[in-house]
Amino acid sequence: MAPLPLFYSSITVLDRTTHREARLARVTKLYGFASGAHVLPALMAEFGPACRDMPILFLEEPTGISPLFMVGMRPGESCFVDDDGRWRGAHPPAYVRRYPFIGGDVSEEQQVVCIDGGFTGLQEEEGERLFGEDGEPTEAMKNVVAFVAEYSDAAKATTAFTAALKELDLFQTINVEIRAPDGTSSNFSGFSVVSAERLEALPEETWLDLKRKGYLFPIHAHLISLTNFARLGEMARPRA
């Protein structure tokens, strides 16, 4: 069985019969669930708005190469979620904005909307209804469906993007060291970045192909993001 996605304790399909009375209540700490994650999944479409906030790295996994936002200098600790569950940066990643929802594929053409079965905000007493008395999706639910579909499309575009960069052998592994003002430091290995030297050495026709596909902008946004390691150290909570 495949492991559950980050933050999800179980996956439940939202159904107009089973969840006819379901409501989505406000949670007191909006992004509190992400306070223990030092990396988050990233989408290519987010590289631009996020590159001034946090480093964007790549991780090679059995299913392919995944882009990640590094949001903490220590495992199990996010620098971007404060004690009140608010996001401290300018761009909360789409992955945390989509939670507690997620898409589930029934077939190549059909997708269902699912929710984290452990999400405490799903209840029947208060909050916005997901389905009307007639069983049809409410505006709130329609917005969820649209965002989940948008995320799915962006994820597919991201997969194509990273596959193209891997085919061009543009990735190089790096070691990351982050220092905090209190003198503590953290080291990470196993992450990859785009090699600026290999990028510059590409033939002109390959450059033009990357440009036509819209890949040059996210590549440069990724390279700009690598200046944010020092910021993570500055944002880190002091060790007790």
C-alpha positions as CSV (number, residue, x, y, z in Angstrom):
1,M,0.0,0.0,0.0
2,A,1.3,3.4,-0.9
3,P,2.1,5.8,2.0
4,L,-0.4,8.5,2.7
5,P,0.4,12.0,1.5
6,L,2.0,14.4,3.9
7,F,-0.4,15.7,6.6
8,Y,-3.2,13.2,5.7
9,S,-4.2,10.5,8.3
10,S,-6.7,8.9,5.9
11,I,-8.3,9.6,2.6
12,T,-12.1,9.8,2.4
13,V,-14.0,10.4,-0.8
14,L,-16.5,13.2,-0.5
15,D,-19.9,11.9,-1.5
16,R,-23.2,13.8,-1.9
17,T,-25.1,11.0,-0.1
18,T,-22.7,10.2,2.7
19,H,-21.7,13.9,3.3
20,R,-25.1,15.5,2.6
21,E,-25.1,17.2,6.0
22,A,-21.3,17.9,6.1
23,R,-20.0,21.3,6.9
24,L,-16.6,22.8,6.8
25,A,-15.9,24.7,10.0
26,R,-13.2,27.3,10.5
27,V,-10.1,26.0,12.3
28,T,-8.4,28.3,14.9
29,K,-4.9,27.7,13.5
30,L,-5.2,27.7,9.8
31,Y,-1.8,26.3,8.9
32,G,-1.0,24.8,12.3
33,F,-1.0,21.3,10.8
34,A,2.1,22.2,8.8
35,S,4.2,23.5,11.8
36,G,6.1,20.2,12.0
37,A,7.3,20.1,8.3
38,H,10.6,21.5,7.2
39,V,9.9,20.7,3.5
40,L,6.7,21.0,1.5
41,P,5.8,19.9,-2.1
42,A,6.1,22.6,-4.7
43,L,4.5,23.2,-8.1
44,M,6.3,24.7,-11.0
45,A,3.7,27.4,-11.3
46,E,4.6,28.6,-7.8
47,F,8.3,29.1,-8.4
48,G,7.9,32.8,-9.4
49,P,5.8,34.0,-6.4
50,A,7.8,31.8,-3.9
51,C,11.4,32.4,-5.0
52,R,11.9,35.5,-2.7
53,D,10.5,33.6,0.3
54,M,12.1,30.1,0.5
55,P,14.6,27.9,-1.2
56,I,13.3,25.6,-3.9
57,L,15.1,22.3,-4.1
58,F,14.6,19.0,-5.9
59,L,14.5,15.5,-4.6
60,E,14.9,12.3,-6.6
61,E,12.3,9.7,-5.7
62,P,11.3,6.3,-7.1
63,T,8.4,8.0,-9.0
64,G,10.5,10.8,-10.4
65,I,12.1,14.1,-9.3
66,S,9.9,16.3,-7.0
67,P,10.4,20.0,-6.3
68,L,10.2,21.0,-2.7
69,F,10.1,24.2,-0.7
70,M,12.5,24.2,2.2
71,V,10.6,25.9,5.0
72,G,12.7,25.0,8.1
73,M,16.3,24.7,9.1
74,R,15.6,21.7,11.3
75,P,13.7,18.5,10.6
76,G,10.2,18.6,12.2
77,E,10.2,22.4,12.5
78,S,8.7,25.0,10.1
79,C,10.0,28.6,10.2
80,F,7.0,29.8,8.2
81,V,4.1,28.8,10.6
82,D,3.9,30.9,13.7
83,D,2.4,29.9,17.1
84,D,-1.1,31.1,15.9
85,G,-1.0,28.9,12.8
86,R,-0.5,31.8,10.5
87,W,1.8,31.7,7.4
88,R,4.8,34.1,7.9
89,G,5.7,34.4,4.3
90,A,4.2,36.1,1.3
91,H,3.2,32.9,-0.5
92,P,1.6,29.9,1.3
93,P,2.3,26.9,-0.9
94,A,-0.6,25.5,-2.8
95,Y,-0.1,22.2,-1.1
96,V,-1.0,23.7,2.3
97,R,-3.8,25.8,0.8
98,R,-5.4,22.8,-0.7
99,Y,-5.5,20.9,2.6
100,P,-7.7,19.1,3.9
101,F,-8.8,18.3,0.4
102,I,-7.0,16.2,-2.2
103,G,-7.8,14.7,-5.6
104,G,-8.3,11.0,-6.2
105,D,-8.2,9.5,-9.7
106,V,-11.0,7.1,-10.7
107,S,-9.6,6.9,-14.2
108,E,-7.5,9.0,-16.6
109,E,-10.6,11.1,-17.4
110,Q,-12.3,11.2,-14.0
111,Q,-11.2,12.6,-10.7
112,V,-13.0,12.6,-7.3
113,V,-12.5,15.1,-4.5
114,C,-11.4,13.6,-1.2
115,I,-10.7,14.9,2.3
116,D,-8.4,14.0,5.2
117,G,-10.6,11.7,7.3
118,G,-8.9,13.0,10.4
119,F,-9.7,16.7,9.7
120,T,-11.5,18.1,12.7
121,G,-13.1,20.9,10.8
122,L,-15.4,18.5,8.9
123,Q,-18.6,18.3,11.0
124,E,-22.4,18.6,10.8
125,E,-23.0,21.3,13.4
126,E,-21.5,24.5,12.0
127,G,-19.6,25.9,9.1
128,E,-20.2,26.1,5.3
129,R,-22.2,23.3,3.8
130,L,-20.5,21.3,1.1
131,F,-23.8,20.0,-0.4
132,G,-27.2,21.5,-0.5
133,E,-30.5,19.9,0.6
134,D,-30.9,18.7,-3.0
135,G,-27.5,17.0,-2.9
136,E,-25.9,19.4,-5.4
137,P,-22.5,21.0,-4.6
138,T,-22.7,24.4,-2.9
139,E,-20.5,27.3,-4.1
140,A,-18.0,26.4,-1.4
141,M,-17.8,22.9,-2.8
142,K,-17.5,24.1,-6.3
143,N,-14.6,26.2,-5.3
144,V,-12.9,23.2,-3.7
145,V,-13.5,21.1,-6.9
146,A,-12.0,23.8,-9.1
147,F,-8.9,24.3,-6.9
148,V,-8.3,20.5,-6.6
149,A,-8.5,20.2,-10.4
150,E,-6.2,23.2,-10.9
151,Y,-3.7,21.6,-8.5
152,S,-3.8,18.3,-10.4
153,D,-3.2,20.0,-13.7
154,A,-0.3,22.0,-12.2
155,A,1.2,18.9,-10.7
156,K,1.1,17.2,-14.1
157,A,2.9,20.2,-15.7
158,T,5.5,20.1,-12.9
159,T,6.2,16.4,-13.6
160,A,6.8,17.2,-17.3
161,F,9.0,20.0,-16.3
162,T,11.3,18.0,-13.9
163,A,11.4,15.1,-16.4
164,A,12.7,17.5,-19.1
165,L,15.4,18.9,-16.8
166,K,16.5,15.4,-15.9
167,E,16.7,14.3,-19.5
168,L,19.0,17.3,-20.1
169,D,21.1,16.3,-17.1
170,L,20.8,19.7,-15.5
171,F,20.6,18.5,-11.9
172,Q,23.5,18.3,-9.5
173,T,23.4,17.2,-5.9
174,I,24.3,19.6,-3.1
175,N,25.0,19.8,0.6
176,V,23.1,22.5,2.4
177,E,24.3,24.1,5.6
178,I,22.1,26.6,7.4
179,R,23.3,28.7,10.4
180,A,21.1,30.5,12.9
181,P,22.1,33.7,14.7
182,D,22.5,31.7,18.0
183,G,25.4,29.8,16.4
184,T,23.5,26.5,15.8
185,S,23.5,25.0,12.3
186,S,21.9,22.2,10.3
187,N,23.2,20.2,7.4
188,F,21.3,18.5,4.7
189,S,22.3,16.2,1.8
190,G,20.5,14.4,-0.9
191,F,18.9,17.4,-2.5
192,S,19.5,18.6,-6.0
193,V,19.5,22.0,-7.8
194,V,19.8,23.0,-11.4
195,S,23.4,23.5,-12.4
196,A,23.8,27.1,-13.7
197,E,27.0,26.0,-15.6
198,R,25.2,23.1,-17.4
199,L,22.3,25.4,-18.2
200,E,24.6,28.0,-19.8
201,A,26.3,25.2,-21.8
202,L,23.1,24.0,-23.5
203,P,23.0,24.4,-27.3
204,E,20.9,27.4,-28.5
205,E,18.2,25.2,-30.0
206,T,17.7,23.5,-26.6
207,W,17.5,26.9,-24.9
208,L,14.8,27.9,-27.4
209,D,12.9,24.7,-26.7
210,L,13.0,25.4,-23.0
211,K,11.8,28.9,-23.7
212,R,8.9,27.7,-25.9
213,K,7.8,25.3,-23.2
214,G,7.8,28.1,-20.6
215,Y,10.6,26.4,-18.5
216,L,13.2,29.2,-18.4
217,F,11.3,31.4,-16.0
218,P,10.8,28.7,-13.3
219,I,14.4,27.6,-13.7
220,H,15.7,31.1,-13.0
221,A,13.2,31.6,-10.2
222,H,14.6,28.3,-8.7
223,L,18.1,29.7,-8.9
224,I,17.1,33.0,-7.3
225,S,15.4,31.1,-4.5
226,L,18.8,29.5,-3.4
227,T,19.7,32.9,-1.8
228,N,17.1,32.2,0.9
229,F,19.0,29.7,3.0
230,A,20.4,32.5,5.3
231,R,16.8,33.7,5.7
232,L,15.7,30.3,7.1
233,G,18.5,30.6,9.7
234,E,17.3,34.1,10.7
235,M,13.7,32.9,11.0
236,A,14.4,29.8,13.0
237,R,13.3,29.6,16.6
238,P,16.3,29.7,19.0
239,R,17.2,26.4,20.7
240,A,16.0,26.2,24.3
